[in-house]
């Protein structure tokens, strides 16, 4: 009997378990088709799998004779007659009185009654670009993707999330004003199975797990945007017939851009 495990993609370990696309010209790990509605691509881009270079350091301005020097500048409006930069004497050494009590040099007061903002989960700043896209909502929404493993091998992949995370899905919905606009649905943008794992029901099993997860996160509906006539290896949006087996109804019966929807 096949052992199945479903895991959330929330870190580099999970990202490394994303299965390959059936067509090697595409790559789930570098796809930004749904995140970028104008320039997004499903193409395999090996450079995206490399760590992102850290930002360049700030240039050293210490050798610039025209750069302002550090220290307090002369203030002609200081009633104490403050000194020029680096000035000495009591007037230069005194600290000015801050009427509003917001002196940057003051130590922060520890208020035991103030709410403490916990820092949510996040990925490293140099993580691969796709992983950073998947981690955008970790601290608020949770994971944006799941992988199904069969007997320890990655077999299926699913990407999902709030509608606001996927501009291309928003553009599809704009074609159909009759779609419910409140509350907005969650969306499943991608469902794909490896060639070796097909016809085992893994895609449906993964979709149903995502649907249950989204219901637990408070969504009242979930939508998907299939491609009716696409080659199975060239799309991860599946077909309306597949979504019907997962309990979705055909909300928009359009030849090119249908919409399927399931109430939760």
C-alpha positions as CSV (number, residue, x, y, z in Angstrom):
1,X,0.0,0.0,0.0
2,X,1.3,3.4,-1.0
3,X,2.4,5.7,1.9
4,X,1.3,9.3,1.3
5,X,2.5,12.4,3.1
6,X,1.4,16.0,2.4
7,X,3.8,18.8,3.5
8,X,3.6,22.6,3.4
9,X,6.3,24.5,1.5
10,X,7.5,27.0,4.0
11,X,11.3,26.7,3.9
12,X,14.1,25.6,1.7
13,X,13.7,22.0,2.8
14,X,10.1,22.0,1.6
15,X,11.0,24.0,-1.5
16,X,13.5,21.3,-2.4
17,X,10.7,18.7,-2.4
18,X,8.8,20.3,-5.2
19,X,8.5,17.7,-8.0
20,X,9.7,18.3,-11.5
21,X,7.2,19.4,-14.2
22,X,6.2,16.7,-16.7
23,X,7.5,18.9,-19.5
24,X,11.1,19.9,-18.8
25,X,10.6,23.2,-20.5
26,X,8.5,24.3,-17.5
27,X,9.5,24.5,-13.8
28,X,7.2,24.9,-10.8
29,X,10.2,26.2,-8.9
30,X,10.7,29.2,-11.2
31,X,7.1,29.9,-12.3
32,X,5.7,33.4,-11.6
33,X,2.9,33.1,-14.2
34,X,0.2,33.8,-11.6
35,X,2.2,36.2,-9.5
36,X,3.0,38.5,-12.4
37,X,0.0,39.1,-14.7
38,X,2.1,40.9,-17.4
39,X,5.5,39.4,-17.6
40,X,5.0,36.1,-15.7
41,X,6.4,32.9,-17.1
42,X,6.2,29.2,-16.5
43,X,9.6,28.6,-18.1
44,X,12.5,26.8,-16.5
45,X,15.0,29.4,-15.3
46,X,17.9,27.8,-13.6
47,X,19.3,31.1,-12.3
48,X,16.2,31.4,-10.1
49,X,17.3,28.4,-8.2
50,X,20.4,30.1,-7.0
51,X,20.5,32.1,-3.8
52,X,19.7,35.8,-4.4
53,X,22.7,38.1,-4.1
54,X,22.6,40.4,-1.1
55,X,22.2,44.1,-1.8
56,X,25.4,46.0,-2.5
57,X,26.9,47.7,0.5
58,X,26.6,51.5,0.9
59,X,29.6,53.4,-0.6
60,X,32.2,54.7,1.7
61,X,31.9,58.5,1.9
62,X,34.6,59.0,4.5
63,X,37.0,60.2,1.9
64,X,34.7,62.8,0.4
65,X,35.8,66.3,1.5
66,X,32.4,67.7,0.6
67,X,30.4,65.2,2.6
68,X,28.8,66.7,5.8
69,X,30.8,65.8,8.9
70,X,29.2,63.9,11.7
71,X,28.1,65.6,14.9
72,X,25.6,68.3,15.8
73,X,25.3,71.2,13.4
74,X,25.3,74.8,14.5
75,X,21.7,75.9,15.3
76,X,21.3,79.7,15.1
77,X,17.9,79.4,16.7
78,X,19.1,77.6,19.8
79,X,18.5,80.1,22.7
80,X,21.6,78.8,24.5
81,X,23.8,79.8,21.6
82,X,24.8,76.3,20.6
83,X,28.3,75.9,19.3
84,X,29.4,75.0,15.8
85,X,30.2,71.4,14.8
86,X,32.5,69.8,17.3
87,X,32.2,72.9,19.5
88,X,33.3,72.8,23.1
89,X,32.2,74.5,26.3
90,X,29.1,74.2,28.4
91,X,26.7,75.4,25.7
92,X,28.1,72.9,23.3
93,X,28.0,70.1,25.7
94,X,24.5,70.6,27.1
95,X,21.7,68.6,25.7
96,X,18.7,70.6,24.5
97,X,15.4,70.2,26.3
98,X,12.9,68.1,24.3
99,X,9.4,69.5,24.9
100,X,7.7,66.4,23.6
101,X,9.9,63.9,25.4
102,X,10.9,62.0,22.3
103,X,14.6,62.1,22.5
104,X,16.3,59.5,20.3
105,X,19.0,59.0,22.9
106,X,16.6,58.0,25.6
107,X,16.4,54.4,26.4
108,X,13.1,52.7,25.5
109,X,10.8,52.2,28.5
110,X,9.8,48.7,29.1
111,X,6.0,48.7,29.3
112,X,4.8,45.3,30.6
113,X,1.2,46.2,29.4
114,X,2.2,47.1,25.8
115,X,1.5,44.3,23.3
116,X,4.6,42.7,22.0
117,X,4.8,42.1,18.3
118,X,6.1,38.6,17.6
119,X,8.1,38.2,14.5
120,X,6.4,35.6,12.2
121,X,8.1,32.9,10.2
122,X,10.1,34.0,7.2
123,X,12.7,32.7,4.7
124,X,16.3,33.9,4.4
125,X,16.9,37.1,2.5
126,X,19.0,35.2,-0.1
127,X,16.4,32.4,-0.6
128,X,15.5,31.5,-4.3
129,X,13.1,34.0,-5.8
130,X,10.2,31.5,-6.1
131,X,10.5,30.5,-2.4
132,X,10.4,34.2,-1.5
133,X,7.2,34.5,-3.5
134,X,5.7,31.5,-1.7
135,X,6.7,33.0,1.7
136,X,5.1,36.4,1.2
137,X,2.2,35.6,3.5
138,X,3.8,33.2,5.9
139,X,3.3,35.3,9.0
140,X,-0.3,36.2,8.2
141,X,-1.9,33.7,5.9
142,X,0.4,30.7,6.2
143,X,1.8,28.5,3.4
144,X,1.0,29.1,-0.2
145,X,1.9,25.6,-1.5
146,X,1.8,21.9,-0.7
147,X,3.7,18.9,-2.0
148,X,2.3,15.3,-1.9
149,X,4.9,12.6,-1.5
150,X,4.2,8.9,-2.4
151,X,6.4,6.4,-0.7
152,X,8.9,9.2,0.0
153,X,9.0,10.5,-3.5
154,X,7.5,13.9,-4.5
155,X,4.5,13.1,-6.7
156,X,2.2,16.1,-6.8
157,X,2.3,19.9,-6.3
158,X,-0.3,22.5,-5.5
159,X,-0.1,26.3,-5.2
160,X,-2.9,28.3,-3.6
161,X,-3.6,31.4,-1.5
162,X,-5.7,34.5,-1.1
163,X,-6.8,36.1,-4.4
164,X,-4.7,39.2,-3.6
165,X,-1.5,37.1,-4.0
166,X,-2.2,36.3,-7.6
167,X,-2.8,39.2,-10.0
168,X,-3.4,37.0,-13.0
169,X,-6.3,35.4,-11.2
170,X,-7.7,38.8,-10.4
171,X,-7.6,39.7,-14.1
172,X,-9.5,36.5,-15.0
173,X,-12.2,37.4,-12.4
174,X,-12.5,40.9,-13.9
175,X,-13.8,39.4,-17.1
176,X,-16.9,38.2,-15.2
177,X,-18.6,40.8,-13.0
178,X,-21.3,38.3,-12.0
179,X,-18.7,36.3,-9.9
180,X,-19.3,37.0,-6.1
181,X,-17.1,39.8,-4.9
182,X,-17.7,39.5,-1.2
183,X,-16.3,37.7,0.5
184,X,-13.5,37.1,-1.9
185,X,-12.5,33.5,-2.5
186,X,-9.2,31.7,-2.0
187,X,-7.7,30.4,-5.2
188,X,-5.9,27.3,-6.3
189,X,-3.7,28.3,-9.2
190,X,-1.7,25.1,-9.8
191,X,-2.2,21.4,-9.4
192,X,0.2,19.0,-11.1
193,X,1.3,15.4,-10.9
194,X,4.5,13.9,-12.2
195,X,4.2,11.6,-15.2
196,X,5.2,8.6,-13.2
197,X,2.6,9.2,-10.5
198,X,-0.4,9.8,-12.7
199,X,-3.7,7.9,-12.5
200,X,-3.3,7.2,-8.8
201,X,-5.6,9.9,-7.6
202,X,-2.8,12.0,-6.0
203,X,-3.9,15.3,-7.6
204,X,-7.4,14.9,-6.3
205,X,-6.2,13.9,-2.9
206,X,-3.9,16.9,-2.7
207,X,-6.6,19.3,-3.9
208,X,-9.1,18.0,-1.2
209,X,-6.4,18.5,1.5
210,X,-5.9,22.1,0.3
211,X,-9.6,22.7,0.3
212,X,-9.9,21.5,3.9
213,X,-6.9,23.7,4.9
214,X,-8.5,26.8,3.3
215,X,-11.8,26.1,5.1
216,X,-9.9,25.9,8.3
217,X,-8.3,29.3,7.6
218,X,-11.7,30.9,7.4
219,X,-12.4,31.0,3.7
220,X,-16.0,30.5,2.5
221,X,-15.2,29.6,-1.1
222,X,-12.3,28.6,-3.3
223,X,-11.9,29.1,-7.1
224,X,-9.6,27.7,-9.8
225,X,-9.1,28.7,-13.5
226,X,-8.6,25.7,-15.7
227,X,-7.4,25.5,-19.3
228,X,-9.8,23.3,-21.2
229,X,-7.8,22.6,-24.3
230,X,-4.2,22.8,-23.0
231,X,-1.8,19.8,-23.3
232,X,-1.7,18.1,-19.9
233,X,2.1,18.5,-19.7
234,X,1.8,22.2,-20.5
235,X,-0.6,23.3,-17.9
236,X,-0.9,23.0,-14.1
237,X,-4.4,24.4,-14.1
238,X,-6.1,21.1,-15.1
239,X,-9.5,20.9,-16.8
240,X,-13.0,21.6,-15.7
241,X,-13.7,17.9,-15.7
242,X,-10.9,17.3,-13.1
243,X,-12.2,20.1,-10.8
244,X,-15.7,18.6,-11.0
245,X,-14.4,15.4,-9.4
246,X,-13.1,17.5,-6.6
247,X,-16.5,19.0,-5.8
248,X,-16.1,22.2,-7.8
249,X,-19.0,23.6,-9.9
250,X,-18.6,25.4,-13.2
251,X,-19.2,29.0,-12.2
252,X,-18.3,30.4,-15.6
253,X,-18.7,28.3,-18.7
254,X,-16.3,30.0,-21.1
255,X,-14.5,28.4,-23.9
256,X,-11.1,30.1,-23.1
257,X,-11.2,31.2,-19.5
258,X,-13.7,29.1,-17.5
259,X,-14.0,29.5,-13.7
260,X,-14.7,26.7,-11.3
261,X,-15.8,27.3,-7.7
262,X,-16.5,25.4,-4.6
263,X,-18.4,26.8,-1.6
264,X,-16.8,25.8,1.8
